[in-house]
Amino acid sequence: MPFEDAQWVWLNGKIIPWKDATVHVSAHALHYGSGVFEGMRCYETSEGPAVFRLGSHLERFFASAAAHDLRIGYTRKELAEAVSEVIRRNGFRSCYLRPICYVGSGVLSVHPKTSPIEVAVLAWPAETQFGREALQRGVRVTVSPWVRFHSSMMPTTAKACGQYLNSVLAAREAACRGFDEAVLLDTNGHISEGSGENLFLVRGGRLLTNDERDSILLGITRDSVIRIARDRGYPVAIHTLQVDDLLAADEVFFTGTAAEVTPIREVDGKAIGSGARGPVTAEIQEAFFAAATGRDGRYRSWLHHVAPATRTSGTRKASRKRSPR
Ligand SMILES: Cc1ncc(COP(=O)(O)O)c(C=O)c1O
């Protein structure tokens, strides 16, 4: 069970036991997906746990809420403190974090009217999305028959709960056909993204990726990788990508908080490059982990260190399991 080590949740301003953090069956978000969320990671560093790009994730959280007219009743500072408190109280050295803001129980008309807005922060230890072996071997993907929704249908740059049914359908369909993950096209037939990851191609020593014009979520890992690649002297071009570009690439990889930097070794049975993690992907992957775990001082400003527990912050468990890496 992924949640077995998670004991405390921050809910509406209070730390409460995980088992008590429940939602009523009449909650608007349960019926209509009316909520927004974030996914972030806390990495173990030599100076203790640190949340990777917390400021950027909170920025996107507030932007997603604004796109759906949800008022988060807490400041960024309060939520940053909530995130730190959840990590401390659970005693995690590293973990995945999930802030969520959703419409609770009030009315069940489609318009939520004055239903309450609830805010929670969950955390649990989580291995890299496709498993550690996939970081080296790469994953096998398929181009999905499901199309990524267009910004005229829903705000594509917001990370909203209900819109993930599009991703859930694509991920399940890909798994049914024996693939690790789906790549969705947009309504114009261009490459969009994975069910929960952005995509990079490597061709002739250049990195290529798309942007919000192709209905992607603007990933924070994507942004970090663009910066890291440019710092290492790789040109990064940002434009629309076709399926042909994907199939002809020397290397392809996913980026995302859950997937981190995961190579793609095969698309619909066709090997990408040599059919294994390529050298540029390996270099970017290593540089990303060095940044996220504080080994590369150039990216220090991306880390939000979690201050140690004070006497009032309670139940820290020094012996909690380490999560991988
Ligand atoms: C649909 C989708 N695209 C891309 C990403 C990657 O975004 P990030 O790197 O901010 O985690 C995610 C994950 O949040 C996602 O759900």
The ligand as an SDF file (V2000), in Angstrom:
LIG
                    3D

 16 16  0  0  0  0  0  0  0  0999 V2000
   -0.9460   16.0790  -17.6750 C   0  0  0  0  0  0  0  0  0  0  0  0
    0.3870   16.3850  -17.0970 C   0  0  0  0  0  0  0  0  0  0  0  0
    1.3650   16.8560  -17.8910 N   0  0  0  0  0  0  0  0  0  0  0  0
    2.5900   17.1330  -17.4280 C   0  0  0  0  0  0  0  0  0  0  0  0
    2.9100   16.9470  -16.0940 C   0  0  0  0  0  0  0  0  0  0  0  0
    4.2840   17.2790  -15.5990 C   0  0  0  0  0  0  0  0  0  0  0  0
    4.2160   18.4220  -14.7750 O   0  0  0  0  0  0  0  0  0  0  0  0
    5.2480   18.6320  -13.5960 P   0  0  0  0  0  0  0  0  0  0  0  0
    6.5980   18.5120  -14.1830 O   0  0  0  0  0  0  0  0  0  0  0  0
    4.9550   20.0080  -13.0980 O   0  0  0  0  0  0  0  0  0  0  0  0
    4.9770   17.5800  -12.5790 O   0  0  0  0  0  0  0  0  0  0  0  0
    1.9260   16.4610  -15.2260 C   0  0  0  0  0  0  0  0  0  0  0  0
    2.2140   16.2500  -13.8160 C   0  0  0  0  0  0  0  0  0  0  0  0
    1.8960   17.0870  -13.0170 O   0  0  0  0  0  0  0  0  0  0  0  0
    0.6360   16.1770  -15.7390 C   0  0  0  0  0  0  0  0  0  0  0  0
   -0.3160   15.6910  -14.9430 O   0  0  0  0  0  0  0  0  0  0  0  0
  1  2  1  0
  2  3  1  0
  2 15  2  0
  3  4  2  0
  4  5  1  0
  5  6  1  0
  5 12  2  0
  6  7  1  0
  7  8  1  0
  8  9  2  0
  8 10  1  0
  8 11  1  0
 12 13  1  0
 12 15  1  0
 13 14  2  0
 15 16  1  0
M  END
$$$$
